[in-house]
Amino acid sequence: MKKITLSIILLSFAYSSFSQQKKILFVGNSYTAGNNLALLTYHVAESTGNAFIYDSHTPGGQRFLNHAVNITLENKINSENWDFVTLQGQSVEVSLTGPIFDTEVDPFAAQLVDKIKANDACIQPVFFQTWGRENGFPSPGCDDFPWICTYEGMDDALAANYQVLAEQNNSLVSPVGTVWRYLRANFPALDLYASDGSHPSQIGSYAAAVTFYTLFFNNDPTNVTYNYTLSEADANTIKNTVKSVVYDTLNDYDFTGYFTENITDNSVDFSFNNIDADTHIWNFGDESMSVDQSPTHSYTELGDFEVTLTISKCGREHIFTKTISITSLHILDIETTDISVHPNPVTGTLHIDGIKNIDTNITLLNLLGQKIKHFDNSTNSLSLFDVAKGTYFLKISNSSSTKIIKIIKQ
């Protein structure tokens, strides 16, 4: 009986661990199929304890317009609630501009994203930014698009256009081409290309796999222990490159949303374009915060302020940062401007100074913007004895203004 019980426990644990694994679908052509990029990425992730479930659809030579009408691919998209679906276009088409990009690339990439989101709105599309040909695309093929005649011109166009596709479709970019470019410039002895000067060598695919791993798991690639067929020195060169190019700047490749601002003197109206986010946390760069989707904030000083918006969606966190400049002040009579709290950190009772309006609402929020406790507006002393240790936001608002104060409960 004990053996049976133990077997059930182990089986339940195995199923629980398996069910929590990420699910990833790789869509592309021979650039993705070469050296089995999906399996290679799996081994890279597995070496850090992050094995995942995966499938792939990579017929040779396929373009976005082929993928968009492929029933086999549509069935694969609908077969699972994927965490990520990678999208790779034909190696040249995304580097082009004008009618070809506008009519044969852009709309079909959007159709693919729509199919993915129709299965589950939480699936995250990831555009696979590929690389320029080793010596550019040869003439006469490049005569009508002279920038692709060189590696640099073709690579620049691919990077720019994949970013456009990601921005238009609220997606991520896996900047493999950017990693390759850094490696080409700084470690030319690493041969990233197969003999045709187009497809990836094993070294090139390993660089792609480490890039995807870093993007999927938001993990430091230098912790990867799987080196594939590479020497330890070459593998470490790639891991360190991906760390500096991708991991240290992950937010640069997140185009799942963006915020805009309208500045009038010292008053700024902020707006976030993606209304599907579950929570919003704004840090205005002057120790003030908000949890509204589209807040208005008034600055009391001139200068440059780094504004950070952190959103959560489908259990994933996305961070967007922008610097704004306040060049003139028009001070309004905002009654909550001089509010302060003490002690902070607090162990029991938190005192508030500066509240002048009896119609003030005081609410304690967690880091996700969820209400933990509401306080009587007639008191300036808040009891936090029953609140768990952690970091919170105290939202103090009246009919004319809102102030968010970060507090720490010890």
Long-range contacts (C-beta under 8 A, 24 or more apart in sequence): 18-53, 21-51, 21-52, 21-53, 22-50, 22-52, 22-53, 22-83, 22-84, 22-216, 22-217, 23-52, 23-53, 23-54, 23-80, 23-81, 23-82, 23-83, 23-84, 24-52, 24-53, 24-54, 24-82, 24-83, 24-84, 24-85, 24-86, 24-216, 25-54, 25-55, 25-56, 25-57, 25-76, 25-77, 25-80, 25-82, 25-84, 25-85, 25-86, 26-54, 26-55, 26-56, 26-57, 26-58, 26-86, 27-56, 27-57, 27-58, 27-67, 27-73, 27-85, 27-86, 27-87, 27-88, 27-112, 28-56, 28-57, 28-58, 28-62, 28-86, 28-87, 28-88, 28-89, 28-128, 29-58, 29-59, 29-60, 29-61, 29-62, 29-88, 29-90, 29-91, 30-58, 30-60, 30-61, 30-199, 31-88, 31-91, 31-128, 31-130, 31-199, 31-200, 32-56, 32-58, 32-86, 32-88, 32-128, 33-58, 33-60, 34-194, 34-199, 34-200, 34-205, 35-200, 35-201, 35-202, 35-205, 37-205, 37-208, 37-209, 37-212, 40-205, 40-206, 40-208, 40-209, 40-228, 41-208, 41-209, 41-212, 41-213, 41-216, 43-209, 43-226, 43-228, 44-206, 44-209, 44-210, 44-213, 44-224, 44-226, 44-228, 45-213, 45-216, 45-217, 46-226, 47-224, 47-225, 47-226, 48-213, 48-217, 48-219, 48-223, 48-224, 48-225, 50-213, 50-217, 50-219, 52-83, 52-216, 53-80, 55-79, 55-80, 61-90, 62-90, 63-89, 63-90, 63-93, 63-104, 63-105, 63-108, 64-89, 64-90, 64-93, 64-104, 64-105, 64-108, 64-109, 64-112, 65-104, 65-105, 65-108, 67-108, 67-112, 68-108, 68-111, 68-112, 68-115, 74-115, 77-115, 77-116, 77-119, 78-119, 81-119, 81-120, 81-122, 81-123, 82-116, 82-119, 82-120, 82-123, 83-123, 83-124, 83-216, 84-123, 84-124, 84-125, 84-126, 84-172, 84-216, 85-116, 85-123, 85-124, 85-125, 85-126, 86-125, 86-126, 86-127, 86-128, 86-174, 86-212, 87-112, 87-113, 87-125, 87-126, 87-127, 87-128, 87-171, 88-127, 88-128, 88-130, 89-130, 91-130, 91-133, 91-198, 92-137, 92-141, 92-148, 94-130, 94-157, 94-158, 94-161, 94-162, 94-165, 95-132, 95-137, 95-145, 95-147, 95-148, 95-154, 95-157, 95-158, 95-161, 96-145, 96-148, 96-157, 97-145, 97-157, 97-161, 101-161, 105-161, 105-165, 106-164, 106-165, 106-168, 109-165, 109-169, 110-168, 110-169, 113-169, 113-171, 121-276, 121-314, 122-313, 122-314, 122-315, 124-171, 124-172, 124-256, 124-314, 124-316, 125-169, 125-171, 125-172, 126-171, 126-172, 126-173, 126-174, 126-212, 126-215, 127-162, 127-165, 127-166, 127-169, 127-171, 127-172, 127-173, 127-174, 128-162, 128-174, 128-176, 128-208, 129-158, 129-159, 129-162, 129-163, 129-173, 129-174, 129-175, 129-176, 129-177, 129-178, 130-158, 130-162, 130-176, 130-177, 131-155, 131-158, 131-176, 131-177, 131-180, 131-181, 131-192, 131-204, 132-156, 132-158, 132-177, 133-197, 133-198, 134-193, 134-197, 134-198, 135-197, 151-184, 155-180, 155-181, 163-255, 166-253, 166-255, 167-255, 167-258, 169-255, 170-255, 170-256, 170-257, 170-274, 171-255, 171-256, 172-215, 172-253, 172-254, 172-255, 172-256, 173-253, 173-255, 174-208, 174-211, 174-212, 174-215, 174-253, 175-211, 175-245, 175-246, 175-253, 176-207, 176-208, 176-211, 176-212, 178-245, 178-246, 179-207, 179-208, 179-211, 179-238, 179-241, 179-242, 179-245, 179-246, 180-204, 180-207, 182-241, 182-244, 182-245, 183-207, 183-237, 183-238, 183-241, 186-241, 187-237, 187-241, 190-234, 190-237, 190-238, 202-228, 202-229, 202-230, 203-230, 203-234, 203-238, 206-230, 206-235, 206-238, 207-238, 207-241, 207-242, 210-238, 210-239, 210-242, 211-242, 211-246, 214-242, 214-243, 214-246, 214-247, 214-250, 215-246, 215-250, 215-253, 218-250, 219-247, 220-247, 221-246, 221-247, 251-318, 251-319, 251-320, 251-321, 254-318, 254-319, 254-320, 256-313, 256-318, 257-311, 257-318, 257-320, 258-320, 259-307, 259-309, 259-320, 259-322, 261-307, 261-322, 261-324, 263-324, 263-325, 263-326, 264-330, 265-328, 265-329, 265-330, 266-298, 266-299, 266-300, 266-302, 266-326, 266-328, 266-329, 266-330, 266-331, 267-296, 267-297, 267-298, 267-299, 267-330, 267-332, 268-296, 268-297, 268-298, 268-299, 268-324, 268-326, 269-294, 269-296, 270-294, 270-295, 270-296, 270-297, 270-307, 270-309, 272-309, 272-311, 274-311, 274-313, 276-313, 277-311, 277-312, 277-313, 277-318, 278-311, 278-312, 278-313, 278-314, 278-368, 279-311, 279-312, 279-368, 279-369, 279-370, 280-309, 280-310, 280-311, 280-369, 281-309, 281-310, 281-311, 281-367, 281-369, 281-393, 282-307, 282-308, 282-309, 283-307, 283-308, 283-309, 283-310, 285-324, 287-406, 288-403, 288-404, 289-393, 289-404, 289-405, 289-406, 290-402, 290-404, 291-365, 291-369, 291-393, 291-395, 291-404, 292-402, 295-402, 298-331, 298-332, 298-334, 298-337, 298-401, 299-326, 299-329, 300-329, 300-331, 300-337, 301-326, 301-329, 302-326, 302-327, 302-328, 302-329, 312-368, 333-400, 334-400, 334-401, 335-398, 335-400, 335-401, 336-360, 336-396, 336-397, 336-398, 336-401, 336-402, 336-403, 337-401, 337-403, 339-396, 339-403, 339-405, 340-405, 341-394, 341-405, 341-407, 344-405, 344-407, 344-408, 345-407, 345-408, 345-409, 345-410, 346-384, 346-407, 346-408, 346-409, 346-410, 347-409, 347-410, 348-383, 348-384, 348-385, 349-381, 349-382, 349-383, 349-384, 349-385, 350-381, 350-382, 350-384, 350-394, 350-407, 351-380, 351-381, 351-382, 352-380, 352-381, 352-382, 352-396, 353-380, 355-380, 355-396, 357-398, 359-398, 359-399, 360-396, 360-397, 360-398, 361-395, 361-396, 361-397, 361-398, 362-394, 362-395, 362-396, 363-394, 363-395, 364-392, 364-393, 364-394, 364-395, 365-392, 365-393, 365-394, 365-395, 366-390, 366-392, 366-393, 367-391, 367-392, 367-393, 369-393, 384-409
